[in-house]
Amino acid sequence: MKRLLKIHEIAQILGCSTKTIKRMVDRGTIPAIQPGGPGTFIRFDPDEVLGAIRGKQVAADQAPVPPKAPTTLSGPAPYWKRNLDKGKDK
């Protein structure tokens, strides 16, 4: 049987806190095993966890790049700038 890791061991491998690991489990980001049923201690299969993390990284790398925001804003010019523009016309 493969050795299952405790929450602090998997946190050390991933370089994050145990609280972050618990959040990842709650969100379904990483798989966890509760041998005693709900409300008991959590164990992790390291191969499954690393596979899930790698899968998320690949998906993030393939995500579309959001379009850049326009450099100019739409709408009327600010009051102070309108006064400056009037002086240029004369």
Secondary structure, DSSP 8 states (H G I E B T S, - for coil): ----B-HHHHHHHHTS-HHHHHHHHHHTSS--B-TT-TTS--BB-HHHHHHHHHHHHHHHHTS-------SS--S---HHHHHHHHHHH-
